[in-house]
Amino acid sequence: MRPAFLSPLITEELVGSKYAKLKQPFFYYSAILKQTISVPANFICDYESVPIFKATSKRAGVIHDYLCRIDSDPVVTKQVAATVYAEAQQVRDHLVCKSKPMLIWRALLCLIKTSVVRIAPGYFHKHLVFDDLEKFK
């Protein structure tokens, strides 16, 4: 099966913060993991936090944020989380890019963002799936 987003991403922005909360579960099938990732309702995320390219793929960012939690299902390494993040970005890009130059530009962005999350310190396995907003401050 090919990687695919299996549901819409429906979130609520949390006032006074950079975070959002999922209003309903979000599902993504990863060919890398060979399983569906189920991000539960009420999960708090920041979409994407690579500052220079922030929020260019919110759905991929949610999947990555979830896989970075210490109790995600499945529990993965930082490198696997980054690889699935790249996979989800590519799915998103193939859905929205209508020209080859745009697809090439998006592939370059994906490479940069994925490289940053592979090496960025400090966030991986620091939070639980259902940590509340106070834990992020």
N, C-alpha and C positions, 0 to 999 in steps of 0.2 A: 504494500500500500504506500502511496505517496504521502509526504508530509502535507498536512492541511489544518487550517483553522476550522473547527467543527461547530462553533457557536459564535454569536456576536459578543463583542467586549462591551459590557454595560457597566459603567463606573459612576461614582459620585465624587466630585472633588471635595476634599476636606478643607473647609474654610480656614484661612490663615496658615496654610502649610503647602508644601510642594507635593503632598501625597494625595492619593485617591483610594477609594474603597470599592471593591467589586460588589455590585448590587445583585448579581446572580453568578452561578458557576460559569467558568470559562474553560473550554475544552480545545486541546490541540493534539493532533496525532503527529508524533515524531518518528520518522523513519530511522533515525539514529538510535533511538531507544527502543524502537519496535513496540511502542505502546502509546496509549492516549494519556496525556497529562491532564489532570482535572484540578484546576485551580478553584478552590471553594469560594462561595459568596462570603463577603466580609473580609477578604484578604486585603491587606493594605500594601500598596506599592508606590513607587515614584516613576513608573513607566520606564524611562531610560535616564541615566544620570551622567552620561558622557557629555560634559558641558557644551562642547563645540557643535555637537550634532544632536542635542537633546530632543527627544520626542519625535523622531523621524519614523519610528516603528513602535507605537505604543503596545501593540499586541505581542511583539517579540520581547519587548521590555518586561511585560507582565510575566511571560513564561520564564524569562531569565531570573527575575526577582524571586519567583516561586522556587525555582530549582536551587537558588542560593540559600534557602532556609535550611536549617539543620535537620528539620523533621519533614521535609518535602517527600512526596511519593511519586517517583523513586528518589532516594537519596543518591546524589551524584557528586563527582569531584568538580572542582572549580573549572577544570579544562573541559569536562563534558558539558557543564552548564553553558560555557562559552560557545561550544560547538553547536549545541541545540539552539542557542540564541542566533547564531549565524544562519542556521537552517531556517528558522522562523522568519528572519529578515528576508531571506531569498524567496520564501513563499509569498510574503507580503509584496515584495518587489515585482514578482511575476504577475501578481493580480492587478497592480496599478500602473506599471510602466508600459507605455504604448509605443515607445521608440527604442531602437537599439542604443543610441547615445545615452538616453536616460537610464537604460538598464546597466550600461557600463559604469556610469556615474554612481548609481546605487550600489553596484558591486564594490566599487572603491570605498564608498562610505561604510559598507558592511565590513570590509577588511579592516578598516581603521577602528571602527567601534568594537569589533570582536577582539582585536589585538589589545585595546585598552582594557576591556573587562577581563581578559586573561591575566593581565599583570597588576591591575589596580588592587592595592592592599585594603584591608580593613572591613569589608562588608560580608565576605563569604562565611556562611555558617555562624553568623552573629545573632540571628533572630530566629524565632519560632514562626511557623505559618500564621498562627493567630495572635501574635504580639499586637498590642494596641498602640495607638499613635504615640503615647507617652514614652514607649520604649525606643522610639526613633529620635527623640530629642536629646 
